[in-house]
Amino acid sequence: MLTPLQAADPRRVGPYQVRQRIGSGGMGIVYLAFSPDGQPVALKVPLRRMLRKDGFRVRFRVEVEAASRVRGRFVAAVVDADVDAEQPWYAAEYVEGASLASAVTTHGPLAGRMLDSLASGLAEALVAIHAGGVVHRDIKPANIILAWDGPKVIDFGIARSVDTTNHTRTGAVLGTGLWMAPEQIRGERAGSATDVFAWGACVVFAASGRPPFDSESIEAVAVRILRTEPDLVGVPEHLAQIVRRALEKDPAARPTAADLASRLAKNGTTPDCADEAITSAPTTGNVRGQRT
């Protein structure tokens, strides 16, 4: 939800005029801003206290470089950045729509063409992300926006390039509990198969309204992710088999993003039914762009 600027918020960042807040978190704030020619962007600005932390500027640069390499219909593209400024920032495509998390929580699970559009569009997003040499590492319903032209993946805050040094310590756990893959919970290096696991978890949530490894505590969720089979009740038959493969414990046993997209297409599941899905999703009062 858009909120008014606070007294300490900037009114201008780089060439952009800042108008409203989109969201904030422990690492930074995202603003709705406008370019000199009037184009809206989601402008991400790290908190000043984060800039004083060792290695943060390097991590922010990695985030921006990773996100900048990704181009695709179902990904919010980075359009501008200045990572060397005293107050670094980057601007991403502004995506208007409800998050998958909000849509399902408010209106219930998706079904039929709406669900197919989500599953296929999200798979295509992963194809584009991985083709750019990037692993997102935080695919979750809150980071998927149901835009008018299909689902859009946002927030590359913990993404990394597959060919750069890992700037997190060995054993560090990065991700969001309910949607994490077993290897993330074990503190192992996340690869493209990690995003595929999250794809499966998000499709289960979209179809059933709950995560595939739901439980009363995050510790219990972690145990279920590591040891039990996913709960696929509510997932239609034409999606259940590929979702089950995406949720394999062993990353090597999961299909690639390209495999997901190909198999979905063979089943007649494509993102081309996006218009129907989006017209049924709430947008008023729940506008999102990049998260922190």
C-alpha positions as CSV (number, residue, x, y, z in Angstrom):
1,M,0.0,0.0,0.0
2,L,1.3,3.5,-0.9
3,T,1.8,5.7,2.1
4,P,2.8,9.4,2.4
5,L,6.4,10.5,2.7
6,Q,7.8,11.0,6.2
7,A,9.7,14.1,7.2
8,A,13.1,12.4,6.8
9,D,12.4,10.9,3.4
10,P,14.2,12.5,0.4
11,R,12.1,14.4,-2.1
12,R,14.6,13.8,-4.9
13,V,17.1,11.0,-5.5
14,G,19.3,11.3,-8.6
15,P,17.0,12.5,-11.4
16,Y,13.9,11.1,-9.8
17,Q,11.2,13.0,-7.9
18,V,10.0,11.0,-4.9
19,R,6.3,11.0,-4.3
20,Q,5.3,8.2,-1.9
21,R,6.5,5.2,0.0
22,I,5.8,1.7,-1.4
23,G,7.4,-0.2,1.5
24,S,10.2,-0.4,4.0
25,G,12.2,-3.0,5.8
26,G,15.4,-3.7,7.7
27,M,17.7,-2.8,4.8
28,G,16.0,0.0,3.0
29,I,13.0,1.9,1.7
30,V,11.3,1.7,-1.6
31,Y,9.6,4.8,-3.0
32,L,7.3,5.5,-5.8
33,A,9.2,8.1,-7.9
34,F,9.0,9.7,-11.3
35,S,11.6,10.3,-13.9
36,P,12.0,13.7,-15.6
37,D,9.7,12.5,-18.4
38,G,7.0,11.4,-16.0
39,Q,7.6,7.6,-15.9
40,P,6.9,5.9,-12.6
41,V,9.6,3.8,-11.0
42,A,10.1,1.8,-7.8
43,L,13.2,3.5,-6.3
44,K,15.1,1.4,-3.7
45,V,17.3,3.4,-1.3
46,P,19.3,1.6,1.5
47,L,19.1,2.9,5.0
48,R,22.0,5.0,6.0
49,R,22.9,2.8,9.0
50,M,23.3,-0.1,6.5
51,L,25.9,1.9,4.5
52,R,28.1,1.9,7.6
53,K,28.2,-1.8,7.8
54,D,31.3,-3.6,6.4
55,G,30.6,-5.1,3.0
56,F,27.1,-3.6,2.6
57,R,28.0,-1.5,-0.4
58,V,29.6,-4.5,-2.1
59,R,26.5,-6.5,-1.5
60,F,24.3,-3.7,-2.8
61,R,26.4,-3.5,-5.9
62,V,26.0,-7.2,-6.4
63,E,22.3,-7.0,-6.0
64,V,22.0,-4.2,-8.6
65,E,24.3,-5.9,-11.0
66,A,22.5,-9.2,-10.7
67,A,19.0,-7.6,-11.2
68,S,20.3,-5.5,-14.1
69,R,21.2,-8.6,-16.1
70,V,17.7,-10.0,-16.0
71,R,15.2,-9.2,-18.7
72,G,11.9,-10.9,-19.2
73,R,8.2,-10.4,-19.5
74,F,7.6,-11.6,-16.0
75,V,10.4,-9.8,-14.1
76,A,10.4,-6.2,-12.9
77,A,13.4,-4.8,-14.8
78,V,16.0,-2.5,-13.3
79,V,16.0,0.7,-15.4
80,D,18.6,2.9,-13.7
81,A,21.0,2.9,-10.8
82,D,23.9,4.8,-9.1
83,V,25.7,2.4,-6.7
84,D,28.6,4.8,-6.2
85,A,26.6,7.8,-4.9
86,E,27.0,8.9,-1.3
87,Q,23.4,7.5,-1.0
88,P,23.3,4.7,-3.5
89,W,20.0,3.7,-5.2
90,Y,18.4,1.8,-8.0
91,A,15.2,2.3,-9.9
92,A,13.1,-0.7,-11.1
93,E,10.1,-1.0,-13.3
94,Y,7.1,0.1,-11.3
95,V,4.6,-2.8,-11.1
96,E,1.0,-2.1,-10.2
97,G,-1.1,-4.9,-8.8
98,A,-1.7,-7.1,-5.8
99,S,0.9,-9.6,-4.5
100,L,0.1,-13.3,-4.8
101,A,0.1,-13.3,-1.0
102,S,-2.4,-10.5,-0.7
103,A,-4.7,-11.9,-3.5
104,V,-4.9,-15.4,-2.0
105,T,-5.3,-14.2,1.6
106,T,-8.1,-11.8,0.6
107,H,-9.9,-13.7,-2.1
108,G,-8.9,-17.3,-1.6
109,P,-6.9,-19.8,-3.8
110,L,-6.5,-19.4,-7.6
111,A,-8.1,-21.9,-9.9
112,G,-8.4,-22.8,-13.6
113,R,-6.8,-20.4,-16.0
114,M,-5.8,-18.0,-13.2
115,L,-3.7,-20.7,-11.6
116,D,-2.3,-21.9,-14.9
117,S,-1.3,-18.4,-15.8
118,L,0.5,-17.9,-12.4
119,A,2.3,-21.3,-12.7
120,S,3.5,-20.8,-16.2
121,G,4.4,-17.1,-15.9
122,L,6.4,-17.7,-12.8
123,A,8.3,-20.5,-14.5
124,E,9.1,-18.2,-17.4
125,A,10.3,-15.6,-14.9
126,L,12.8,-18.2,-13.5
127,V,13.9,-19.0,-17.0
128,A,14.8,-15.3,-17.6
129,I,16.4,-15.0,-14.1
130,H,18.6,-18.0,-14.6
131,A,19.5,-17.1,-18.2
132,G,20.9,-13.9,-16.7
133,G,23.2,-16.0,-14.6
134,V,21.3,-15.1,-11.4
135,V,19.7,-17.0,-8.5
136,H,16.9,-15.1,-6.9
137,R,16.9,-17.1,-3.6
138,D,13.8,-15.4,-2.2
139,I,10.9,-16.4,-4.5
140,K,7.8,-16.2,-2.3
141,P,4.1,-15.0,-2.7
142,A,5.0,-11.5,-1.4
143,N,7.5,-11.1,-4.1
144,I,5.1,-12.0,-6.9
145,I,2.9,-9.3,-8.2
146,L,-0.2,-10.0,-10.3
147,A,0.1,-7.3,-12.9
148,W,-2.2,-6.7,-15.7
149,D,0.0,-8.5,-18.2
150,G,0.9,-11.5,-15.9
151,P,2.8,-12.3,-12.8
152,K,5.9,-10.3,-12.1
153,V,8.8,-11.3,-9.9
154,I,10.2,-8.5,-7.8
155,D,12.9,-7.9,-5.1
156,F,16.4,-9.1,-5.9
157,G,17.6,-8.2,-2.4
158,I,19.3,-11.5,-1.7
159,A,19.9,-12.5,-5.3
160,R,23.4,-13.4,-6.3
161,S,25.3,-14.1,-9.6
162,V,26.1,-17.8,-10.1
163,D,29.6,-16.8,-11.2
164,T,30.6,-14.3,-8.4
165,T,32.0,-14.8,-4.9
166,N,29.4,-15.5,-2.3
167,H,29.5,-12.5,0.1
168,T,27.7,-14.4,2.8
169,R,29.5,-16.6,5.3
170,T,29.4,-20.3,4.9
171,G,26.4,-21.7,6.7
172,A,24.4,-18.5,6.6
173,V,20.7,-19.0,6.1
174,L,19.2,-16.6,3.5
175,G,15.5,-16.8,2.5
176,T,12.1,-16.8,4.0
177,G,11.2,-19.8,6.1
178,L,8.0,-21.1,4.6
179,W,9.4,-21.0,1.1
180,M,13.0,-22.1,1.7
181,A,14.5,-25.2,0.1
182,P,16.2,-27.9,2.2
183,E,19.7,-26.8,1.1
184,Q,18.9,-23.2,2.3
185,I,17.9,-24.5,5.7
186,R,21.1,-26.5,5.9
187,G,23.1,-23.4,5.1
188,E,24.4,-24.8,1.8
189,R,25.0,-22.8,-1.3
190,A,21.7,-21.9,-3.1
191,G,21.5,-22.6,-6.8
192,S,18.9,-22.4,-9.6
193,A,17.3,-25.5,-8.2
194,T,16.5,-23.5,-5.0
195,D,14.4,-21.2,-7.0
196,V,12.6,-24.1,-8.6
197,F,11.7,-25.5,-5.2
198,A,10.3,-22.1,-4.3
199,W,8.3,-22.2,-7.5
200,G,6.7,-25.4,-6.4
201,A,5.9,-24.0,-3.0
202,C,4.3,-20.9,-4.5
203,V,2.1,-22.9,-6.9
204,V,0.9,-25.0,-3.9
205,F,0.1,-21.8,-2.0
206,A,-1.7,-20.3,-5.0
207,A,-3.8,-23.5,-5.5
208,S,-4.6,-24.3,-1.9
209,G,-4.1,-21.2,0.1
210,R,-1.4,-22.7,2.3
211,P,2.3,-23.6,2.0
212,P,3.2,-27.2,1.2
213,F,5.0,-27.7,4.5
214,D,2.9,-25.6,6.8
215,S,3.1,-26.0,10.6
216,E,2.7,-24.0,13.8
217,S,6.3,-22.8,14.2
218,I,9.2,-22.0,11.9
219,E,11.2,-24.7,13.5
220,A,8.5,-27.3,12.7
221,V,8.3,-26.0,9.2
222,A,12.0,-26.5,8.7
223,V,11.8,-30.1,9.9
224,R,8.9,-30.8,7.5
225,I,10.8,-29.3,4.6
226,L,13.8,-31.5,5.4
227,R,12.0,-34.7,6.2
228,T,8.4,-35.0,5.0
229,E,6.5,-35.1,1.7
230,P,4.7,-31.9,0.6
231,D,1.0,-31.5,1.2
232,L,-0.4,-31.2,-2.4
233,V,-4.1,-31.3,-1.5
234,G,-5.9,-28.7,-3.6
235,V,-3.3,-28.8,-6.4
236,P,-5.0,-29.9,-9.7
237,E,-3.8,-33.1,-11.2
238,H,-2.2,-31.5,-14.3
239,L,0.1,-29.5,-12.1
240,A,0.6,-31.9,-9.1
241,Q,3.2,-34.2,-10.8
242,I,5.5,-31.4,-11.9
243,V,5.1,-29.6,-8.6
244,R,6.0,-32.7,-6.7
245,R,9.2,-33.0,-8.8
246,A,10.0,-29.3,-8.1
247,L,9.8,-30.0,-4.4
248,E,12.2,-32.9,-4.3
249,K,14.6,-32.8,-1.4
250,D,17.6,-33.3,-3.6
251,P,18.3,-30.3,-5.8
252,A,19.8,-32.5,-8.5
253,A,16.4,-34.3,-8.8
254,R,14.4,-31.2,-9.6
255,P,13.7,-30.0,-13.1
256,T,15.3,-26.9,-14.4
257,A,13.2,-23.7,-14.9
258,A,13.3,-24.4,-18.7
259,D,12.0,-27.9,-18.0
260,L,9.2,-26.5,-16.0
261,A,8.2,-24.1,-18.7
262,S,8.4,-26.8,-21.4
263,R,6.4,-29.3,-19.5
264,L,3.7,-26.8,-18.6
265,A,3.5,-25.8,-22.2
266,K,3.1,-29.4,-23.3
267,N,0.2,-29.6,-20.8
268,G,-1.4,-26.6,-22.4
269,T,-0.5,-24.5,-19.4
270,T,0.7,-21.1,-20.6
271,P,0.9,-17.5,-19.3
272,D,-1.3,-16.3,-22.2
273,C,-4.4,-16.4,-20.0
274,A,-2.9,-13.7,-17.8
275,D,-5.6,-11.1,-18.6
276,E,-8.3,-13.3,-17.0
277,A,-6.2,-13.9,-13.9
278,I,-5.4,-10.2,-13.4
279,T,-8.9,-8.9,-13.9
280,S,-9.9,-11.1,-10.9
281,A,-7.1,-9.9,-8.7
282,P,-7.4,-6.9,-6.4
283,T,-5.4,-3.8,-7.2
284,T,-7.0,-0.8,-5.5
285,G,-5.2,0.2,-2.4
286,N,-2.6,-2.6,-2.7
287,V,0.0,-1.3,-5.2
288,R,3.4,-2.9,-5.1
289,G,6.7,-2.4,-6.7
290,Q,10.1,-3.6,-5.4
291,R,10.3,-4.7,-1.8
292,T,13.2,-4.2,0.5
